[in-house]
Amino acid sequence: MEYTLSLTFVNAAGDKVSLSIADVKPNMTKDEVNSLMDTIISKDVFENKGVSLASKYSAQLIQRQTIKFDL
């Protein structure tokens, strides 16, 4: 199974900004996600349309299973 962490922030202009991180561990905790999002905001490494991320909005861990067939 593949796991992707989907994070949504609000930038300084009030717009929602989404960021996805692929191949995360499946047992991430709420505290780990909160800490990660706080770090992303405090380090100011991402901008959206020249505007910094200002606050957390939501987060979700997405599980995807792919079944490949040998043909």
C-alpha positions in Angstrom: 0.0 0.0 0.0 1.1 3.5 -0.7 0.4 6.4 1.7 0.3 10.1 0.9 0.0 12.9 3.4 -2.1 15.7 2.0 -1.6 19.0 3.9 -3.7 22.2 3.4 -2.5 25.5 4.6 -3.9 29.1 4.4 -1.4 31.6 3.0 -1.0 35.2 4.2 -3.5 36.3 1.5 -6.2 34.0 2.9 -6.0 31.5 0.1 -5.9 27.7 0.7 -2.7 26.0 -0.5 -2.3 22.2 -0.7 0.9 20.2 -0.4 1.2 16.4 -0.8 4.0 14.2 0.4 4.2 10.7 -1.1 5.4 7.5 0.5 5.0 8.5 4.2 4.8 6.0 7.0 1.4 4.6 7.5 1.3 5.1 11.3 1.8 8.9 11.4 0.3 10.5 14.5 -1.7 13.7 14.8 1.2 15.1 16.8 3.7 14.3 14.1 1.6 15.9 11.4 1.0 19.0 13.6 4.7 19.3 14.2 5.5 18.9 10.5 3.0 21.6 9.5 4.3 23.9 12.2 7.9 23.4 10.9 6.9 24.0 7.3 5.2 27.3 8.3 8.0 28.5 10.6 10.8 27.7 8.2 8.9 29.6 5.4 10.2 27.3 2.7 7.1 27.3 0.5 5.3 30.2 -1.1 2.2 30.3 -3.2 2.0 33.1 -5.7 4.8 34.9 -3.8 2.9 34.7 -0.5 4.1 32.7 2.6 2.0 30.1 4.3 0.4 31.5 7.4 -1.6 28.8 9.2 -2.7 25.2 9.2 -6.1 24.3 7.7 -6.3 20.5 7.4 -4.4 17.2 6.9 -5.3 13.8 5.8 -3.4 10.5 5.3 -4.5 8.9 2.1 -4.1 5.1 1.6 -3.9 3.8 -2.0 -3.6 0.2 -3.0 -2.6 -0.7 -6.5 -3.1 -4.2 -7.9 -1.1 -5.0 -11.0 -2.0 -7.8 -13.4 0.5 -9.8 -15.4 -0.9 -10.0 -18.9 
